[in-house]
Amino acid sequence: MEVDTTNIRIGEQIEYKLTVDNTETVVFPKLEMDSLKKVEVVEDLPVDTTKTKFIKKYLLTSFDSGSYVIPQQEVLINAKNFKTDSLLIAVSTVKVDTLKQKLFPIKAVKNQPIIFDDYALYVWIGLAILLLIIAIVLYVVLRKKKEEIPLEERIPPYQLAMQRLGELDAKELLKQDKIKLYYIELTDIIRSYIERELKIPALESTTDELIEMILDFKSMDKLDLPKETIKNLQKLLQEADLVKFAKFKPIAIEVEGHRSQTENIINNLRPEEVEVTENVTNETINTPQNKQATKKKWSKKKIIIVSVVGFLFVVLTVVGVLMFKGYKYAQENIIGYQTKELLKNDWSLSTYGSPTVTLESPEILKSNLLEVPTQAKEMINQIAQFEYTSIIGGLQISVTTMDFTEKVTEYNLESGVQGALSAMQSQGVEFISSDQESMQIDGEEGVKLISQYSMVNPVTNKPEFYQLRGAVFGDINGSRTIVVTYKDGDASGEEIANRVIKSVKL
């Protein structure tokens, strides 16, 4: 406990400060004042957190002269009570000016200076109206005729399923040892077929939910399907879930059996009136004319209009934020800092996710709780992501944690690495090079990633090159992925990335 002074004049303020070393839990008190109630709390300031300390400040004052004792205060630290010292403060009166002063007339009222806050509401209303007009113009200009039903939806479900099975065989994923991808496509084929044929949400349902819906259909005599087929479907989907989410790797005979079971189940579900015209369908789908017809046709004029409207929207948004919140707010929350500035910042040591990851970063990462895919809920309890992005600096720091359920009995670290890289590829990233090194932190084995990749800038439509530094850890309890990306050739960005990865604790 410390104060900036113990002697004040009436109305002056004392800064009363409590400092506690950085521990897990600290509860600061609501100050108990002197027994005469002559000392008042002017302001109870928020807790200031540094790397090693918690600091709580109170501003006190008194309007009665005299000496007053502020009693001991109780601070709860890790569920234990600790008491501060008591404090004696002296409040003195203000000396009266006895000199004779010349009296002056009352001054006229002065108007306050005009500030932006006086007109902020009108500015935002104006921006909202302008954006509404832009949206209306965009809708009118770019309104398109109702698109034709995609060609694949016009093909009978059975024919499309058979065609997709043939395409899956042609990919030869098994020879490339892409077992997980093979089962993802295989189950997607059979679920898509069931969804279209039976009109039930098969793609969005878990295996147990899907089987329950099929049994309900059968109990209502809406589906003539042998119980053996339903059992085979349930077994197929459950074993496929193990491959996709628990890193289970079946032998070749099992894979062939699953492929055969899929075709048999589809055949059993097929309506009797469907006639296979697979060759005609394949020819129809693969014609360049039909492929071109399914794509959106943008004229040069429309592209220009979209670009201009998008540019105006961004400019108006940035200008509005700068005017209303100021440049500092925009820099901290939207555009970010240059990497040189971030390197000089006071870095923070923080813990994220479950299982936990502790690391140093130039800015606190913002949390983003992701929704677990329906089909993965049996294997994953929670997915959490924490990110900091500097647009102006071209830097991104990301921490992703996954908490597994008890059904996960095996975890393949290499598959976890490939999953992280595949997630980036799905966002338009093209890897130029990618190296992996074994690493160990706090006794846990992991993989260190060193990669270079390119990504097309949506504004300039030109590729930009980036470096990636990352680390992946995991076991049957959960996984942790730390990724830092920065612009190629940015020495400060590289220093930030190496410092972040080096600071990781599990």
RODO-2510 file (C-alpha; in nm, 4 decimals, decimal comma):
residues 506
     n   res          X          Y          Z
     1     m     0,0000     0,0000     0,0000
     2     e     0,1275     0,3486    -0,0797
     3     v    -0,0033     0,7046    -0,1224
     4     d     0,1358     1,0060    -0,3024
     5     t     0,0884     1,2296     0,0051
     6     t    -0,0577     1,2242     0,3551
     7     n    -0,1114     1,6014     0,3841
     8     i    -0,3691     1,7798     0,1731
     9     r    -0,5791     2,0915     0,1784
    10     i    -0,9564     2,0798     0,1718
    11     g    -1,0766     1,9471    -0,1648
    12     e    -0,7377     1,8180    -0,2822
    13     q    -0,6990     1,4505    -0,3730
    14     i    -0,4864     1,1614    -0,2479
    15     e    -0,3909     0,8693    -0,4720
    16     y    -0,4289     0,5535    -0,2623
    17     k    -0,2606     0,2586    -0,4376
    18     l    -0,2622    -0,1170    -0,3665
    19     t    -0,0055    -0,3323    -0,5491
    20     v    -0,0128    -0,7147    -0,5651
    21     d     0,2286    -0,9473    -0,7437
    22     n     0,0758    -1,1159    -1,0490
    23     t    -0,1054    -1,4226    -0,9152
    24     e    -0,4014    -1,6306    -1,0261
    25     t    -0,6813    -1,4551    -0,8364
    26     v    -0,6922    -1,1201    -0,6577
    27     v    -1,0006    -0,9493    -0,5132
    28     f    -0,9462    -0,5853    -0,4172
    29     p    -1,1635    -0,4330    -0,1413
    30     k    -1,4307    -0,1695    -0,1408
    31     l    -1,2485     0,0857     0,0710
    32     e    -1,3560     0,1297     0,4311
    33     m    -1,3198     0,4961     0,5258
    34     d    -1,2534     0,6636     0,8606
    35     s    -1,5103     0,6200     1,1373
    36     l    -1,6138     0,9869     1,1139
    37     k    -1,6955     0,9490     0,7434
    38     k    -1,4995     1,2628     0,6629
    39     v    -1,2896     1,1053     0,3865
    40     e    -1,4612     1,0272     0,0576
    41     v    -1,3771     0,8079    -0,2422
    42     v    -1,3769     1,0349    -0,5481
    43     e    -1,3060     0,7599    -0,8007
    44     d    -1,2511     0,3843    -0,7910
    45     l    -1,0152     0,3245    -1,0870
    46     p    -1,0013    -0,0067    -1,2798
    47     v    -0,7262    -0,2562    -1,1995
    48     d    -0,4094    -0,1895    -1,3981
    49     t    -0,2485    -0,5187    -1,5075
    50     t     0,1199    -0,5388    -1,5989
    51     k     0,3356    -0,8396    -1,6719
    52     t     0,4226    -0,8913    -1,3045
    53     k     0,1739    -0,6916    -1,0977
    54     f    -0,1878    -0,5955    -1,0338
    55     i    -0,2262    -0,2279    -0,9368
    56     k    -0,5483    -0,0856    -0,7904
    57     k    -0,5858     0,2902    -0,7414
    58     y    -0,8415     0,4977    -0,5489
    59     l    -0,8710     0,8786    -0,5462
    60     l    -0,9652     1,0139    -0,2019
    61     t    -1,0520     1,3606    -0,0746
    62     s    -1,1971     1,5402     0,2260
    63     f    -1,3834     1,8672     0,2787
    64     d    -1,3349     1,8873     0,6562
    65     s    -1,0061     1,9873     0,8145
    66     g    -0,8511     1,7571     1,0700
    67     s    -0,6592     1,4294     1,0989
    68     y    -0,8256     1,1049     0,9989
    69     v    -0,7221     0,7402     1,0068
    70     i    -0,8007     0,5160     0,7103
    71     p    -0,8242     0,1688     0,8647
    72     q    -0,6566    -0,1486     0,7404
    73     q    -0,8001    -0,2861     0,4153
    74     e    -0,8503    -0,6573     0,3395
    75     v    -0,7215    -0,7928     0,0059
    76     l    -0,8181    -1,1476    -0,0982
    77     i    -0,5227    -1,3193    -0,2709
    78     n    -0,5670    -1,6803    -0,3835
    79     a    -0,8565    -1,7209    -0,1331
    80     k    -0,6469    -1,5860     0,1571
    81     n    -0,7025    -1,2547     0,3408
    82     f    -0,4145    -1,0066     0,3682
    83     k    -0,4373    -0,6706     0,5483
    84     t    -0,2716    -0,3426     0,4574
    85     d    -0,1330    -0,0900     0,7039
    86     s    -0,3612     0,1814     0,8371
    87     l    -0,3009     0,5366     0,7173
    88     l    -0,3135     0,8734     0,8947
    89     i    -0,3902     1,1718     0,6741
    90     a    -0,4031     1,5394     0,7660
    91     v    -0,6472     1,7806     0,6011
    92     s    -0,5704     2,1515     0,6467
    93     t    -0,7788     2,4563     0,5673
    94     v    -0,7103     2,7040     0,2894
    95     k    -0,5729     3,0349     0,4063
    96     v    -0,8155     3,3225     0,3533
    97     d    -0,6847     3,6024     0,1362
    98     t    -0,7066     3,9105     0,3632
    99     l    -0,5749     4,1532     0,1034
   100     k    -0,8200     4,4013    -0,0357
   101     q    -0,9113     4,3033    -0,3879
   102     k    -1,0814     4,5180    -0,6485
   103     l    -1,4243     4,3826    -0,7450
   104     f    -1,4995     4,3080    -1,1070
   105     p    -1,8359     4,2802    -1,2857
   106     i    -1,9773     3,9398    -1,3776
   107     k    -1,8382     3,8202    -1,7067
   108     a    -2,0646     3,7309    -1,9964
   109     v    -2,1406     3,3673    -2,0702
   110     k    -1,9032     3,2188    -2,3276
   111     n    -2,0161     2,9538    -2,5736
   112     q    -1,8350     2,6219    -2,5711
   113     p    -1,6175     2,5504    -2,8767
   114     i    -1,7778     2,3348    -3,1431
   115     i    -1,6518     1,9754    -3,1391
   116     f    -1,7260     1,6760    -3,3571
   117     d    -1,9323     1,5032    -3,0874
   118     d    -2,1933     1,7770    -3,1261
   119     y    -2,2649     1,6597    -3,4805
   120     a    -2,1619     1,2920    -3,4570
   121     l    -2,5220     1,1665    -3,4690
   122     y    -2,5995     1,3645    -3,7843
   123     v    -2,2775     1,2466    -3,9509
   124     w    -2,3570     0,8817    -3,8816
   125     i    -2,7162     0,9211    -3,9999
   126     g    -2,5830     1,0812    -4,3191
   127     l    -2,3357     0,7967    -4,3723
   128     a    -2,6095     0,5397    -4,3115
   129     i    -2,8371     0,7079    -4,5690
   130     l    -2,5495     0,7260    -4,8186
   131     l    -2,4697     0,3574    -4,7714
   132     l    -2,8380     0,2713    -4,8108
   133     i    -2,8484     0,4624    -5,1409
   134     i    -2,5339     0,2792    -5,2554
   135     a    -2,6923    -0,0539    -5,1622
   136     i    -3,0109     0,0289    -5,3556
   137     v    -2,8102     0,1346    -5,6610
   138     l    -2,6023    -0,1807    -5,6377
   139     y    -2,9147    -0,3964    -5,6174
   140     v    -3,0823    -0,2258    -5,9120
   141     v    -2,7744    -0,2269    -6,1359
   142     l    -2,6525    -0,5761    -6,0540
   143     r    -2,9848    -0,7509    -6,0194
   144     k    -2,9723    -1,0689    -6,2197
   145     k    -3,2380    -1,2945    -6,3496
   146     k    -3,3194    -1,5852    -6,1295
   147     e    -3,0382    -1,8308    -6,1788
   148     e    -3,1218    -2,1641    -6,3302
   149     i    -3,1192    -2,4654    -6,1060
   150     p    -2,7620    -2,6054    -6,1080
   151     l    -2,7214    -2,8925    -6,3478
   152     e    -2,6253    -3,1334    -6,0692
   153     e    -2,9595    -3,0727    -5,8968
   154     r    -3,1448    -3,1665    -6,2165
   155     i    -2,9755    -3,5067    -6,2248
   156     p    -3,1644    -3,7813    -6,0349
   157     p    -2,9993    -3,8486    -5,6964
   158     y    -2,9126    -4,2090    -5,7778
   159     q    -2,7401    -4,1232    -6,1053
   160     l    -2,5419    -3,8427    -5,9412
   161     a    -2,4332    -4,0704    -5,6552
   162     m    -2,3145    -4,3405    -5,8968
   163     q    -2,1310    -4,0807    -6,1024
   164     r    -1,9573    -3,9373    -5,7934
   165     l    -1,8518    -4,2878    -5,6839
   166     g    -1,6934    -4,3391    -6,0237
   167     e    -1,5138    -4,0046    -5,9984
   168     l    -1,3900    -4,0968    -5,6493
   169     d    -1,2436    -4,4230    -5,7805
   170     a    -1,0743    -4,2338    -6,0634
   171     k    -0,8964    -4,0000    -5,8204
   172     e    -0,7015    -4,2956    -5,6744
   173     l    -0,6808    -4,1298    -5,3327
   174     l    -0,5981    -4,4627    -5,1668
   175     k    -0,2828    -4,5030    -5,3763
   176     q    -0,1800    -4,1531    -5,2647
   177     d    -0,2379    -4,2558    -4,8980
   178     k    -0,5067    -3,9878    -4,8585
   179     i    -0,7312    -4,2098    -4,6475
   180     k    -0,9002    -3,9292    -4,4560
   181     l    -0,9882    -3,7359    -4,7724
   182     y    -1,1216    -4,0569    -4,9310
   183     y    -1,3613    -4,1157    -4,6393
   184     i    -1,4696    -3,7523    -4,6337
   185     e    -1,5788    -3,7772    -4,9978
   186     l    -1,7263    -4,1257    -4,9537
   187     t    -1,9505    -4,0232    -4,6632
   188     d    -2,0426    -3,6991    -4,8383
   189     i    -2,1649    -3,9000    -5,1376
   190     i    -2,3902    -4,1265    -4,9332
   191     r    -2,5155    -3,8463    -4,7046
   192     s    -2,5910    -3,6207    -5,0031
   193     y    -2,7798    -3,9048    -5,1695
   194     i    -2,9862    -3,9765    -4,8546
   195     e    -3,0608    -3,6037    -4,8116
   196     r    -3,1913    -3,5682    -5,1683
   197     e    -3,3684    -3,9028    -5,1848
   198     l    -3,5354    -3,9026    -4,8405
   199     k    -3,5600    -3,5219    -4,7989
   200     i    -3,3907    -3,5258    -4,4549
   201     p    -3,0948    -3,3109    -4,3362
   202     a    -2,8369    -3,5881    -4,3602
   203     l    -2,5399    -3,3556    -4,4190
   204     e    -2,6101    -3,1559    -4,1031
   205     s    -2,6858    -3,4527    -3,8747
   206     t    -2,4573    -3,6683    -3,6658
   207     t    -2,4438    -4,0394    -3,7367
   208     d    -2,6782    -4,1230    -3,4479
   209     e    -2,9264    -3,8503    -3,5489
   210     l    -2,9303    -3,9709    -3,9103
   211     i    -2,9910    -4,3355    -3,8159
   212     e    -3,2700    -4,2282    -3,5789
   213     m    -3,4435    -4,0334    -3,8590
   214     i    -3,4174    -4,3299    -4,0966
   215     l    -3,5649    -4,5616    -3,8318
   216     d    -3,8503    -4,3133    -3,7824
   217     f    -3,9186    -4,3225    -4,1568
   218     k    -3,9228    -4,7029    -4,1485
   219     s    -4,1528    -4,7155    -3,8433
   220     m    -4,4036    -4,4914    -4,0283
   221     d    -4,3909    -4,7241    -4,3320
   222     k    -4,2480    -4,4444    -4,5447
   223     l    -3,9321    -4,6377    -4,6183
   224     d    -3,9072    -4,9995    -4,7276
   225     l    -3,5518    -5,0737    -4,6220
   226     p    -3,4169    -5,3953    -4,4606
   227     k    -3,2871    -5,3589    -4,1049
   228     e    -2,9623    -5,5157    -4,2194
   229     t    -2,9061    -5,2250    -4,4597
   230     i    -2,9658    -4,9716    -4,1809
   231     k    -2,7171    -5,1546    -3,9564
   232     n    -2,4608    -5,1561    -4,2377
   233     l    -2,5141    -4,7806    -4,2918
   234     q    -2,4689    -4,7093    -3,9203
   235     k    -2,1527    -4,9194    -3,9016
   236     l    -2,0128    -4,7557    -4,2175
   237     l    -2,0688    -4,4001    -4,0912
   238     q    -1,9334    -4,4749    -3,7426
   239     e    -1,6134    -4,6272    -3,8820
   240     a    -1,5790    -4,3361    -4,1248
   241     d    -1,6102    -4,0927    -3,8290
   242     l    -1,3207    -4,2698    -3,6589
   243     v    -1,1089    -4,2237    -3,9706
   244     k    -1,2009    -3,8549    -4,0101
   245     f    -1,1828    -3,7398    -3,6510
   246     a    -0,9868    -3,9959    -3,4469
   247     k    -0,7056    -4,0609    -3,6990
   248     f    -0,8037    -4,4295    -3,7314
   249     k    -0,6414    -4,5934    -4,0356
   250     p    -0,8249    -4,8977    -4,1749
   251     i    -0,6535    -5,1704    -4,3751
   252     a    -0,7044    -5,2000    -4,7524
   253     i    -0,9636    -5,4808    -4,7249
   254     e    -1,1771    -5,2698    -4,4909
   255     v    -1,1601    -4,9710    -4,7264
   256     e    -1,2738    -5,1841    -5,0196
   257     g    -1,5541    -5,3220    -4,8047
   258     h    -1,6711    -4,9734    -4,7137
   259     r    -1,6694    -4,8715    -5,0816
   260     s    -1,8765    -5,1773    -5,1709
   261     q    -2,1156    -5,1208    -4,8784
   262     t    -2,1738    -4,7619    -4,9900
   263     e    -2,2808    -4,8714    -5,3382
   264     n    -2,5035    -5,1492    -5,1977
   265     i    -2,6770    -4,9105    -4,9576
   266     i    -2,7417    -4,6610    -5,2382
   267     n    -2,8792    -4,9420    -5,4548
   268     n    -3,1122    -5,0518    -5,1751
   269     l    -3,2403    -4,6972    -5,1294
   270     r    -3,2910    -4,6380    -5,5035
   271     p    -3,6521    -4,5971    -5,6216
   272     e    -3,7534    -4,8698    -5,8657
   273     e    -3,8561    -4,6244    -6,1405
   274     v    -3,5088    -4,4673    -6,1746
   275     e    -3,3313    -4,5608    -6,4943
   276     v    -2,9575    -4,5121    -6,5176
   277     t    -2,8460    -4,2833    -6,7947
   278     e    -2,5003    -4,2276    -6,6531
   279     n    -2,3187    -4,1862    -6,9822
   280     v    -2,5563    -3,9182    -7,1026
   281     t    -2,5320    -3,7396    -6,7666
   282     n    -2,1549    -3,7436    -6,7708
   283     e    -2,1439    -3,6037    -7,1225
   284     t    -2,3929    -3,3324    -7,0299
   285     i    -2,2064    -3,2261    -6,7173
   286     n    -1,8617    -3,2243    -6,8717
   287     t    -1,9447    -3,0049    -7,1709
   288     p    -1,7617    -2,6714    -7,1583
   289     q    -2,0834    -2,4908    -7,2460
   290     n    -2,2624    -2,6147    -6,9328
   291     k    -1,9623    -2,5444    -6,7111
   292     q    -1,9525    -2,1918    -6,8467
   293     a    -2,3290    -2,1503    -6,8029
   294     t    -2,3093    -2,2225    -6,4286
   295     k    -2,0565    -1,9436    -6,3681
   296     k    -2,1642    -1,5864    -6,2989
   297     k    -2,1175    -1,3581    -6,5995
   298     w    -1,9903    -1,0165    -6,4977
   299     s    -1,9686    -0,7452    -6,7588
   300     k    -1,6888    -0,4880    -6,7542
   301     k    -1,9340    -0,2153    -6,6575
   302     k    -2,0660    -0,4092    -6,3599
   303     i    -1,7159    -0,4908    -6,2367
   304     i    -1,6285    -0,1202    -6,2462
   305     i    -1,9448    -0,0304    -6,0537
   306     v    -1,8788    -0,2951    -5,7883
   307     s    -1,5187    -0,1789    -5,7488
   308     v    -1,6202     0,1864    -5,7145
   309     v    -1,8988     0,1099    -5,4660
   310     g    -1,6714    -0,1147    -5,2618
   311     f    -1,3990     0,1497    -5,2583
   312     l    -1,6460     0,4193    -5,1481
   313     f    -1,7783     0,1933    -4,8733
   314     v    -1,4285     0,1323    -4,7345
   315     v    -1,3341     0,5008    -4,7575
   316     l    -1,6551     0,6154    -4,5860
   317     t    -1,6131     0,3566    -4,3113
   318     v    -1,2521     0,4552    -4,2421
   319     v    -1,3318     0,8275    -4,2535
   320     g    -1,6252     0,7769    -4,0196
   321     v    -1,4159     0,5835    -3,7684
   322     l    -1,1342     0,8402    -3,7856
   323     m    -1,3756     1,1286    -3,7301
   324     f    -1,5808     0,9666    -3,4579
   325     k    -1,3198     0,7602    -3,2710
   326     g    -0,9900     0,9130    -3,3770
   327     y    -0,6784     0,7743    -3,5435
   328     k    -0,5579     0,5987    -3,2282
   329     y    -0,8776     0,3913    -3,2082
   330     a    -0,8620     0,3050    -3,5788
   331     q    -0,4997     0,2013    -3,5434
   332     e    -0,5620    -0,0198    -3,2411
   333     n    -0,8827    -0,1862    -3,3658
   334     i    -0,8807    -0,1787    -3,7479
   335     i    -0,5628    -0,0992    -3,9403
   336     g    -0,3057    -0,2020    -3,6764
   337     y     0,0588    -0,0987    -3,6408
   338     q     0,3714    -0,1364    -3,8496
   339     t     0,5813    -0,4322    -3,7375
   340     k     0,8642    -0,1995    -3,6271
   341     e     0,6232    -0,0277    -3,3876
   342     l     0,4900    -0,3612    -3,2601
   343     l     0,8441    -0,4810    -3,1915
   344     k     0,9035    -0,1783    -2,9651
   345     n     0,5720    -0,2193    -2,7799
   346     d     0,5442    -0,3467    -2,4245
   347     w     0,4635    -0,7114    -2,4894
   348     s     0,2031    -0,8989    -2,2883
   349     l     0,2250    -1,2529    -2,1519
   350     s    -0,1197    -1,4155    -2,1768
   351     t    -0,2792    -1,7598    -2,1617
   352     y    -0,5348    -1,8739    -2,4211
   353     g    -0,7737    -2,1622    -2,4920
   354     s    -0,8285    -2,5137    -2,3643
   355     p    -0,5894    -2,6949    -2,3560
   356     t    -0,3998    -2,3787    -2,2621
   357     v    -0,1254    -2,1973    -2,4535
   358     t     0,0786    -1,9219    -2,2882
   359     l     0,2819    -1,6870    -2,5051
   360     e     0,4132    -1,3331    -2,5408
   361     s     0,2649    -1,1013    -2,8049
   362     p     0,2884    -0,7286    -2,8876
   363     e    -0,0914    -0,7010    -2,8561
   364     i    -0,3498    -0,9107    -2,6700
   365     l    -0,5128    -1,1654    -2,9023
   366     k    -0,8887    -1,1305    -2,9392
   367     s    -1,0976    -1,4416    -2,8751
   368     n    -1,3312    -1,5991    -3,1265
   369     l    -1,5212    -1,9096    -3,0129
   370     l    -1,5800    -2,1214    -3,3230
   371     e    -1,8773    -2,3525    -3,3700
   372     v    -1,7938    -2,7219    -3,3729
   373     p    -1,9145    -2,8885    -3,6970
   374     t    -2,2180    -3,1096    -3,6339
   375     q    -2,0435    -3,4212    -3,7599
   376     a    -1,7462    -3,3607    -3,5271
   377     k    -1,9355    -3,3006    -3,2017
   378     e    -1,8826    -3,6596    -3,0922
   379     m    -1,5064    -3,6045    -3,1032
   380     i    -1,4616    -3,2323    -3,0215
   381     n    -1,5981    -3,0444    -2,7202
   382     q    -1,4833    -2,6969    -2,8155
   383     i    -1,2810    -2,5046    -3,0728
   384     a    -1,1418    -2,1659    -2,9691
   385     q    -0,9434    -1,9202    -3,1794
   386     f    -0,7504    -1,6112    -3,0718
   387     e    -0,6135    -1,3626    -3,3258
   388     y    -0,4397    -1,0314    -3,3728
   389     t    -0,4183    -0,8838    -3,7227
   390     s    -0,2336    -0,5723    -3,8371
   391     i    -0,3578    -0,4827    -4,1850
   392     i    -0,1039    -0,2054    -4,2317
   393     g     0,1803    -0,4233    -4,1025
   394     g     0,0794    -0,7398    -4,2883
   395     l     0,1128    -0,9391    -3,9651
   396     q    -0,1190    -1,1979    -3,8119
   397     i    -0,0802    -1,3955    -3,4896
   398     s    -0,3223    -1,6831    -3,4365
   399     v    -0,3758    -1,9438    -3,1637
   400     t    -0,6271    -2,2249    -3,2190
   401     t    -0,7114    -2,4844    -2,9530
   402     m    -0,9341    -2,7925    -2,9784
   403     d    -1,0656    -2,9773    -2,6718
   404     f    -1,1338    -3,3445    -2,7565
   405     t    -1,3970    -3,5732    -2,6053
   406     e    -1,3256    -3,9058    -2,4379
   407     k    -1,4037    -4,0861    -2,7658
   408     v    -1,0696    -3,9739    -2,9111
   409     t    -0,8268    -4,2518    -2,8226
   410     e    -0,5461    -4,1703    -3,0669
   411     y    -0,3981    -3,8495    -3,2085
   412     n    -0,1682    -3,8254    -3,5093
   413     l     0,0495    -3,5127    -3,4896
   414     e     0,1314    -3,5210    -3,8617
   415     s    -0,2399    -3,5220    -3,9462
   416     g    -0,2846    -3,2209    -3,7166
   417     v    -0,0149    -3,0335    -3,9091
   418     q    -0,1739    -3,1216    -4,2431
   419     g    -0,5118    -3,0086    -4,1101
   420     a    -0,3697    -2,6672    -4,0174
   421     l    -0,2090    -2,6244    -4,3605
   422     s    -0,5244    -2,7449    -4,5394
   423     a    -0,7331    -2,4893    -4,3491
   424     m    -0,5092    -2,2130    -4,4854
   425     q    -0,5236    -2,3570    -4,8379
   426     s    -0,9037    -2,3472    -4,8234
   427     q    -0,8745    -1,9692    -4,7762
   428     g    -0,6804    -1,9212    -5,1008
   429     v    -0,3240    -1,9775    -4,9743
   430     e    -0,0773    -2,1409    -5,2145
   431     f     0,2301    -2,2822    -5,0416
   432     i     0,5622    -2,2314    -5,2210
   433     s     0,7719    -2,4198    -4,9677
   434     s     0,7021    -2,5861    -4,6345
   435     d     0,9513    -2,7358    -4,3875
   436     q     0,8843    -2,9136    -4,0609
   437     e     1,1086    -2,9663    -3,7600
   438     s     1,0559    -3,1637    -3,4413
   439     m     1,0430    -2,9525    -3,1268
   440     q     0,9714    -3,0032    -2,7581
   441     i     0,8181    -2,7614    -2,5067
   442     d     0,7554    -2,8463    -2,1423
   443     g     0,8145    -3,2137    -2,2203
   444     e     0,5534    -3,2249    -2,4975
   445     e     0,6497    -3,3210    -2,8513
   446     g     0,5432    -3,0898    -3,1332
   447     v     0,6150    -2,9840    -3,4891
   448     k     0,7638    -2,6483    -3,5873
   449     l     0,6482    -2,5057    -3,9216
   450     i     0,8561    -2,2847    -4,1516
   451     s     0,6734    -2,2015    -4,4750
   452     q     0,6494    -1,9516    -4,7559
   453     y     0,3217    -1,8929    -4,9367
   454     s     0,1393    -1,6544    -5,1689
   455     m    -0,2123    -1,5140    -5,1561
   456     v    -0,3971    -1,2995    -5,4082
   457     n    -0,4752    -0,9484    -5,2830
   458     p    -0,8513    -0,8988    -5,3419
   459     v    -0,8013    -0,5264    -5,4119
   460     t    -0,5078    -0,5375    -5,6558
   461     n    -0,5825    -0,8938    -5,7773
   462     k    -0,2073    -0,9616    -5,7607
   463     p    -0,0281    -1,2254    -5,5540
   464     e     0,1478    -1,1194    -5,2344
   465     f     0,4131    -1,3294    -5,0647
   466     y     0,4281    -1,4155    -4,6961
   467     q     0,6358    -1,6139    -4,4486
   468     l     0,4840    -1,8451    -4,1862
   469     r     0,6248    -1,9562    -3,8535
   470     g     0,4165    -2,1931    -3,6479
   471     a     0,3991    -2,4790    -3,4002
   472     v     0,1512    -2,7664    -3,3574
   473     f     0,1067    -2,9773    -3,0438
   474     g    -0,1535    -3,2391    -2,9626
   475     d    -0,2552    -3,5540    -2,7820
   476     i    -0,5799    -3,7418    -2,7082
   477     n    -0,6931    -3,4553    -2,4831
   478     g    -0,6685    -3,1780    -2,7412
   479     s    -0,4534    -2,9864    -2,9867
   480     r    -0,2834    -2,6468    -2,9950
   481     t    -0,1828    -2,4616    -3,3118
   482     i     0,0190    -2,1381    -3,3049
   483     v     0,0705    -1,9545    -3,6357
   484     v     0,2437    -1,6216    -3,7101
   485     t     0,2460    -1,4848    -4,0655
   486     y     0,4221    -1,1755    -4,1984
   487     k     0,5184    -1,0198    -4,5313
   488     d     0,8101    -1,1762    -4,7151
   489     g     1,1272    -0,9755    -4,6544
   490     d     0,9995    -0,8048    -4,3364
   491     a     1,2872    -0,8382    -4,0867
   492     s     1,0796    -0,6961    -3,7997
   493     g     0,7977    -0,9394    -3,8781
   494     e     1,0434    -1,2294    -3,8700
   495     e     1,1781    -1,1135    -3,5329
   496     i     0,8232    -1,0902    -3,3943
   497     a     0,7361    -1,4404    -3,5229
   498     n     1,0490    -1,5994    -3,3742
   499     r     0,9940    -1,4243    -3,0406
   500     v     0,6304    -1,5386    -3,0223
   501     i     0,7137    -1,9031    -3,1018
   502     k     1,0096    -1,9003    -2,8621
   503     s     0,7888    -1,7716    -2,5775
   504     v     0,5295    -2,0526    -2,6053
   505     k     0,4573    -2,2452    -2,2847
   506     l     0,2111    -2,5347    -2,2490
***
